[in-house]
């Protein structure tokens, strides 16, 4: 790797305030389903759950803060959310 190449930031685990942003279609029950999936894998800080809709209302962004324990946990959350069909991006 050369000096001009950018390295991905390294996450230190455990991380007790790891932000997860989920961009999905707007729909009834989608937020609850997203939270249900994430809770299967991690503890969510219920006081730090934010929801915003796009200008035209087609998409919704849910931002959660979780206790991240390892890279596999984050991969599993991402994979299961993407498998729903209504989640477009997990950041």
C-alpha distances in whole Angstrom, upper triangle without the diagonal:
4,7,8,6,9,9,12,15,16,20,22,25,28,28,31,31,28,29,29,30,31,32,35,38,41,44,46,45,41,41,42,41,37,38,40,37,35,38,37,34,34,36,37,38,41,41,38,38,38,39,39,40,38,41,42,42,41,38,38,35,35,33,34,33,32,32,28,28,25,23,25,28,26,25,29,30,28,29,32,32,31,33,36,36,37,33,31,28,27,25
4,5,6,9,10,14,16,18,22,24,27,30,29,33,32,29,30,30,31,33,33,36,40,42,45,48,47,43,42,44,43,39,40,42,39,37,40,40,36,36,38,38,39,42,42,39,39,39,40,39,40,39,41,43,43,41,39,39,36,36,34,35,34,34,34,30,31,28,25,28,30,28,28,31,32,30,31,35,35,33,36,39,38,39,35,33,30,29,26
4,6,8,10,13,15,17,21,23,26,29,28,32,31,28,29,29,30,32,33,36,39,42,45,48,46,43,42,44,43,39,40,42,39,37,39,40,36,36,38,37,38,41,41,37,38,38,39,38,39,38,40,42,42,41,38,38,35,36,33,34,33,33,33,30,30,28,26,29,31,28,28,32,32,30,32,36,35,34,37,39,39,39,35,33,30,29,26
4,6,9,13,15,18,21,24,27,30,29,32,30,28,28,28,28,30,31,34,37,40,43,45,45,41,40,42,41,37,39,41,38,36,39,39,36,36,37,37,37,40,40,36,37,36,37,36,37,35,37,39,40,38,36,36,33,34,32,33,32,33,33,30,31,28,26,29,31,28,28,31,32,29,31,34,34,32,35,37,37,37,33,31,28,27,24
4,7,10,12,15,19,21,25,27,26,29,28,25,25,25,26,28,28,31,34,37,40,43,42,38,37,39,38,34,36,38,35,33,36,36,33,33,35,34,35,38,38,34,34,34,35,34,35,33,35,37,38,36,33,33,30,31,29,30,30,30,30,27,28,25,22,25,27,24,24,28,28,26,27,31,30,29,32,34,34,34,30,28,25,24,21
4,7,9,12,15,18,21,24,23,26,25,22,22,22,22,24,25,28,32,34,37,40,39,35,34,36,35,31,32,35,32,29,32,33,30,29,31,31,31,34,34,30,31,30,31,31,32,31,33,35,35,34,30,30,27,28,26,27,26,26,26,24,25,22,20,23,24,21,21,25,25,23,25,28,27,26,29,32,31,31,28,25,22,21,18
4,6,9,12,15,18,21,20,23,22,19,20,20,21,23,25,28,31,34,36,39,37,34,33,35,33,30,31,33,30,27,30,30,27,26,28,28,29,32,32,29,29,29,30,31,32,31,34,36,35,34,31,30,27,27,25,25,24,24,24,21,21,19,16,20,21,19,19,23,23,21,23,26,26,25,28,30,30,30,27,25,21,20,17
4,6,9,13,15,18,17,20,19,16,16,17,18,20,21,25,28,31,33,35,34,30,29,31,30,26,27,29,26,23,26,27,23,23,25,25,26,29,29,26,26,26,27,27,29,28,31,33,32,31,28,27,24,24,21,21,20,20,20,17,18,16,13,16,18,15,15,19,19,17,20,23,22,21,25,27,27,27,23,22,18,16,13
4,6,10,13,15,14,17,16,13,14,15,17,20,22,25,29,31,33,35,33,30,28,30,29,25,26,28,25,22,25,26,22,21,23,23,23,26,26,23,24,24,26,27,28,28,31,33,32,31,28,27,23,23,20,20,18,18,18,15,16,14,13,16,17,14,16,19,19,18,20,23,22,22,26,28,28,28,24,23,19,17,13
4,6,10,12,12,15,15,13,14,16,18,21,23,26,30,32,34,36,34,30,29,30,29,25,25,27,25,22,24,24,21,19,21,21,22,26,26,23,24,25,27,28,30,30,33,36,34,33,30,28,25,24,21,20,18,17,16,13,13,11,10,14,15,13,15,18,18,17,20,23,22,23,26,28,29,29,25,24,20,18,15
4,6,9,8,12,12,9,12,13,16,19,22,25,28,30,32,34,31,28,26,27,26,23,22,24,22,19,20,21,17,16,17,18,19,22,23,20,21,23,25,26,29,29,32,34,33,32,28,26,23,21,18,17,15,13,12,9,10,9,8,12,12,11,13,16,16,16,19,21,21,22,24,26,28,27,24,23,19,16,14
4,6,6,10,11,10,13,15,19,21,24,27,31,33,34,35,33,30,28,29,28,24,23,25,23,20,21,21,18,16,17,18,19,22,23,21,22,24,26,28,31,32,35,37,36,35,31,29,25,23,20,18,15,14,12,9,9,8,10,13,13,13,15,18,17,18,21,23,23,24,27,28,30,30,26,26,23,19,17
3,5,8,11,10,13,15,18,21,24,27,31,32,33,34,31,29,26,27,26,23,21,23,21,17,18,18,15,13,14,16,17,20,22,20,21,23,26,28,31,32,36,38,36,35,31,29,25,23,20,17,14,12,9,7,5,6,8,11,11,11,14,16,16,17,20,21,21,23,25,27,29,29,26,26,23,19,17
4,6,9,9,13,15,18,21,24,27,31,32,33,33,30,28,25,25,25,22,20,21,20,16,16,17,14,11,12,14,15,18,20,18,20,22,25,28,31,32,36,37,35,35,31,28,25,22,19,16,13,10,7,6,5,7,10,12,11,12,15,16,16,18,20,21,21,24,26,27,29,29,26,26,23,20,18
4,6,6,10,12,16,18,22,25,28,29,31,31,28,26,23,24,24,20,19,20,19,15,16,17,14,11,11,12,12,16,17,15,17,19,22,25,28,29,32,34,32,32,28,25,22,19,16,13,10,8,6,5,7,9,11,14,12,11,15,16,15,17,20,21,20,23,25,26,28,27,24,25,21,18,16
4,6,9,12,16,18,22,24,28,28,29,30,27,25,22,22,22,19,17,19,18,15,14,16,14,10,9,9,9,13,14,12,15,17,21,23,27,28,32,34,32,32,28,25,21,18,15,12,8,6,4,6,8,11,14,16,13,13,17,18,16,18,21,21,21,23,26,26,28,27,24,25,22,18,17
4,6,10,13,16,19,22,25,26,27,28,25,23,20,21,21,18,16,18,18,14,14,17,15,11,10,9,8,12,12,10,12,14,17,20,23,25,28,31,28,29,25,22,18,15,12,9,5,6,6,8,11,13,15,17,14,13,17,18,16,17,20,21,19,22,25,25,27,25,22,23,20,16,14
4,7,10,13,17,19,23,24,25,26,24,21,19,20,20,16,15,17,16,12,14,16,13,10,10,10,10,13,14,11,12,14,17,19,22,23,27,29,27,26,23,20,16,14,10,8,5,5,6,6,10,11,12,14,12,10,14,15,13,14,17,18,17,19,22,22,24,23,19,20,17,13,11
4,7,10,13,16,20,21,22,23,21,19,16,18,18,14,13,16,15,12,14,16,14,12,12,10,10,12,13,9,10,11,13,15,18,20,23,25,23,23,19,16,13,10,7,6,4,6,9,9,13,14,14,16,14,11,14,15,12,13,17,17,15,17,20,20,22,20,17,17,14,10,8
4,7,10,13,17,18,19,21,19,16,13,15,15,11,11,14,12,9,12,14,13,11,12,10,11,13,14,11,10,11,12,14,16,18,21,23,21,20,16,14,10,8,6,5,6,7,10,10,13,14,13,15,12,9,12,13,10,9,13,14,11,13,16,16,18,16,13,13,10,7,6
4,7,10,13,15,17,19,17,14,12,15,14,11,11,15,13,11,14,17,15,14,15,13,14,14,15,12,10,9,10,11,13,14,17,19,17,17,13,10,7,6,4,6,9,11,14,14,17,17,16,17,15,12,14,15,11,10,14,14,11,12,16,15,16,14,11,11,8,6,5
4,6,10,12,14,16,14,11,10,12,12,8,10,13,12,10,14,16,15,15,16,14,15,15,17,14,11,10,10,11,12,13,17,17,15,14,10,8,6,5,6,8,11,13,16,16,19,19,17,18,16,13,14,14,11,9,12,12,8,9,13,12,13,10,7,8,6,5,6
4,7,9,12,15,14,11,10,14,13,10,13,15,14,14,17,19,18,19,20,17,19,18,19,16,13,12,10,10,9,10,14,14,12,11,7,6,5,7,9,12,15,16,20,19,22,22,20,21,19,16,16,17,14,12,14,14,10,10,13,12,12,9,6,6,5,6,8
4,6,9,12,12,8,9,12,11,9,12,15,14,14,17,19,19,20,21,19,20,19,21,18,15,14,11,11,10,10,14,13,11,9,6,5,6,8,11,14,17,19,22,21,24,24,22,22,20,18,18,17,14,13,14,13,9,9,12,10,9,5,4,5,7,9,12
4,6,10,11,8,10,13,12,11,15,16,16,17,20,21,22,23,24,21,23,22,23,21,17,16,12,12,9,10,13,11,9,6,5,6,9,11,14,17,20,22,25,25,28,28,26,26,24,21,21,20,18,16,17,16,12,12,13,11,9,5,7,8,10,13,15
4,7,9,7,9,12,12,12,14,16,17,18,20,22,23,23,24,21,22,21,22,20,16,14,11,10,8,9,12,10,7,6,5,5,9,11,14,17,20,22,26,26,29,30,28,28,26,23,23,23,20,18,19,18,14,15,16,13,12,8,10,11,13,15,17
4,6,6,8,10,10,11,14,15,16,18,20,21,23,24,24,22,23,21,22,21,17,16,13,13,11,13,15,13,10,9,9,8,12,12,16,18,22,23,27,27,30,31,29,29,26,24,24,23,20,19,20,18,15,15,16,12,12,9,11,13,16,17,20
4,6,8,9,10,12,13,14,16,18,19,20,23,23,23,21,22,20,22,21,17,16,13,14,13,15,18,16,13,12,12,11,14,14,17,18,22,23,27,28,30,31,30,29,27,25,26,24,21,21,21,19,16,17,18,14,14,11,13,16,18,19,22
4,6,5,6,9,10,10,12,14,15,17,19,20,20,18,20,17,20,19,15,15,13,15,14,17,20,19,15,14,13,12,14,13,16,16,20,21,24,25,27,28,28,27,24,23,23,21,18,19,19,16,14,16,16,12,13,11,13,16,18,18,21
4,5,5,6,9,10,11,12,14,16,17,18,19,17,19,17,19,18,14,14,11,13,12,15,18,17,14,13,11,9,11,10,13,14,18,18,22,22,25,26,25,24,21,20,20,18,15,15,16,13,11,12,13,9,11,8,9,12,14,14,17
4,5,5,6,9,10,11,12,14,16,16,16,14,15,13,15,14,10,10,8,11,11,14,18,18,14,14,11,9,9,7,10,11,14,16,19,20,23,24,24,23,20,18,20,18,15,15,17,14,11,14,15,12,13,11,10,13,14,14,16
4,5,5,6,9,10,10,13,15,15,15,13,15,12,15,15,11,13,11,14,15,18,21,21,18,17,15,12,13,10,13,12,15,16,19,20,23,24,24,23,20,19,20,18,15,16,17,14,12,15,16,12,15,13,13,16,17,16,18
4,5,5,6,9,10,11,13,14,15,14,16,15,18,17,14,15,14,16,17,19,22,22,18,17,15,13,13,11,14,13,16,16,19,19,22,23,22,21,18,17,18,15,12,14,14,11,9,12,12,9,12,10,10,14,15,14,17
4,5,5,6,9,10,11,12,13,11,14,13,16,15,11,12,12,14,15,17,21,21,18,17,14,11,11,8,10,10,13,13,16,16,19,20,19,18,15,14,15,13,10,11,12,9,7,10,11,9,12,10,9,12,12,11,13
4,5,5,6,9,10,10,10,8,11,10,13,12,9,11,12,15,16,19,23,23,20,19,16,13,12,9,10,8,11,11,14,15,17,19,19,18,15,14,16,14,11,12,14,12,10,13,14,12,15,14,12,15,15,13,15
4,6,5,6,9,10,11,10,13,12,16,15,13,15,15,18,20,22,26,26,23,22,19,16,16,13,14,12,14,13,15,16,18,19,20,18,15,15,16,13,11,13,14,11,10,14,14,12,15,14,14,17,17,15,17
4,5,5,7,9,11,11,14,14,18,17,14,16,16,19,20,22,26,26,23,22,19,16,15,13,14,12,14,12,14,14,16,17,17,15,12,12,13,10,7,10,10,7,7,11,11,10,13,13,12,15,15,13,15
4,5,5,6,8,8,11,12,15,14,12,14,15,18,20,22,26,26,23,22,19,16,15,12,11,9,10,9,11,11,13,14,14,13,10,9,11,9,6,9,11,9,8,12,13,12,16,15,13,15,14,11,13
4,5,5,6,7,10,11,14,14,12,16,17,20,22,25,28,29,26,25,22,19,17,14,14,11,11,9,10,12,13,15,16,15,11,12,14,12,9,13,14,12,12,15,16,15,19,18,16,19,18,15,17
4,6,8,10,14,14,18,18,16,19,20,23,25,27,31,31,28,27,24,21,20,17,17,14,14,12,12,13,13,15,15,13,10,12,13,10,9,12,13,10,11,15,15,14,18,18,17,20,19,16,18
4,7,9,13,15,18,17,16,19,20,23,25,27,31,32,29,27,24,22,20,17,16,13,13,10,10,9,10,11,12,10,6,8,10,8,7,10,11,10,11,14,15,15,19,19,17,19,18,15,16
4,6,10,12,15,14,14,17,19,22,24,27,30,31,28,28,24,21,19,16,14,11,10,6,6,7,8,10,12,12,8,9,12,10,9,12,14,13,13,17,18,18,21,21,18,20,18,15,16
4,7,9,12,12,12,16,18,22,24,27,30,32,29,28,25,22,19,16,14,10,9,6,6,8,10,13,15,15,11,12,15,14,12,15,17,16,16,19,21,20,23,23,20,22,20,17,17
4,6,9,8,8,12,14,18,21,24,27,28,25,25,22,19,16,12,11,7,6,4,7,10,12,15,17,17,13,13,16,15,12,15,18,16,15,19,20,20,22,21,18,21,19,16,16
4,5,6,7,11,14,18,21,24,27,29,26,26,23,19,17,13,11,7,6,6,8,11,14,17,19,20,16,16,19,19,16,18,21,20,18,22,24,23,25,23,21,23,21,18,17
4,5,6,10,12,16,19,22,25,27,24,25,22,18,16,12,11,8,8,9,12,15,18,21,22,22,19,18,21,20,17,19,22,20,18,22,24,22,25,22,20,23,21,19,19
4,6,9,12,16,19,22,25,27,24,25,22,19,16,13,11,9,9,11,13,17,20,22,24,25,21,20,24,23,20,22,25,23,21,24,26,25,27,24,22,24,23,20,19
4,6,10,13,17,20,22,25,22,23,20,16,13,10,8,6,6,9,12,15,18,21,22,23,20,18,21,21,18,19,22,21,19,22,24,23,25,22,20,21,19,17,16
4,7,10,14,17,20,22,19,20,17,13,10,7,6,5,7,10,13,16,19,21,22,22,19,17,20,20,16,17,20,19,16,19,22,20,22,19,17,19,17,15,15
4,7,10,13,16,18,16,17,14,10,8,6,5,7,9,13,16,18,22,23,24,24,21,19,22,22,18,18,21,20,17,19,22,20,21,18,16,17,16,15,14
4,7,10,13,15,12,13,11,7,6,5,6,9,12,15,19,20,24,25,25,26,23,20,22,22,18,18,21,20,16,18,21,18,19,16,14,15,15,14,14
4,7,9,11,9,11,9,6,5,7,9,12,15,18,22,23,27,28,27,28,25,22,24,24,20,20,22,21,18,19,22,19,19,16,14,15,15,15,15
4,7,8,5,7,6,4,6,9,12,15,18,21,25,26,29,30,29,29,27,24,25,25,22,21,23,22,18,19,21,19,18,14,14,14,14,16,16
4,5,5,6,5,6,8,11,14,17,21,24,27,27,31,31,30,30,28,25,26,26,23,21,23,23,19,19,22,20,18,15,14,13,14,16,16
4,6,8,8,10,11,15,17,21,24,27,31,31,35,35,33,34,32,29,30,30,27,25,27,27,23,23,25,23,22,18,18,17,18,19,20
4,6,8,10,13,16,19,22,26,29,32,33,36,36,34,35,33,30,30,31,27,25,27,27,23,22,24,22,20,17,17,16,18,20,21
4,6,7,11,13,17,20,23,26,30,30,34,34,32,33,31,28,28,28,25,23,25,24,20,20,22,19,18,14,15,15,16,19,20
4,7,10,13,17,20,24,26,29,29,33,33,31,31,29,26,26,26,23,21,22,22,18,17,19,17,15,11,12,12,14,17,19
4,7,10,13,16,20,22,26,26,29,29,27,27,25,22,23,23,20,18,19,19,15,15,17,15,13,10,9,9,11,13,15
4,7,10,13,17,19,23,23,26,27,25,26,23,21,21,21,18,17,19,18,14,14,17,15,14,10,9,10,11,12,14
4,6,10,13,16,20,20,23,24,23,23,21,18,19,19,16,15,17,17,13,14,17,15,15,12,10,10,9,10,10
4,7,10,13,16,17,21,21,21,21,19,16,18,18,14,14,16,15,12,14,17,15,16,13,10,12,11,10,10
4,7,10,14,14,18,19,19,20,17,15,17,17,14,13,17,16,13,15,18,17,18,16,13,14,12,10,9
4,6,10,12,15,17,17,18,15,13,16,16,12,13,16,16,13,16,19,18,19,17,14,16,14,11,11
4,7,9,13,15,16,17,14,12,16,16,13,14,18,17,15,18,21,20,22,21,18,19,16,13,12
4,6,9,12,13,14,11,10,14,14,11,13,16,16,15,18,20,20,22,21,18,20,17,14,13
4,6,10,12,13,10,10,14,14,12,15,18,17,17,20,22,22,25,24,21,23,20,16,15
4,6,8,10,7,7,11,12,10,13,15,16,16,18,20,21,24,23,20,21,18,15,14
4,7,8,7,8,11,12,12,14,16,17,18,20,22,23,26,26,23,24,21,17,17
4,6,5,7,9,10,11,13,15,16,17,19,21,22,25,25,22,23,20,16,16
4,5,5,6,9,10,11,12,14,16,17,18,21,23,23,20,20,17,14,14
4,5,5,6,9,10,10,12,14,15,16,19,21,22,19,20,18,15,15
4,5,5,6,9,10,11,12,14,15,17,20,21,18,19,17,13,14
4,5,5,6,9,10,11,12,14,16,18,19,15,16,13,10,10
4,6,5,6,9,10,11,12,15,17,18,15,15,13,10,11
4,5,5,6,8,10,11,13,15,17,14,16,14,11,13
4,6,5,6,9,10,11,14,14,12,13,12,9,11
4,6,5,6,9,10,12,13,10,10,9,6,9
4,6,5,6,9,11,13,10,11,10,9,12
4,5,5,7,10,11,10,12,12,10,14
4,5,6,8,8,6,9,9,8,11
4,5,6,8,5,7,7,8,11
4,5,8,8,10,11,11,15
4,6,6,9,11,12,16
4,6,8,11,13,16
4,6,9,11,15
4,6,8,11
4,7,10
4,6
4
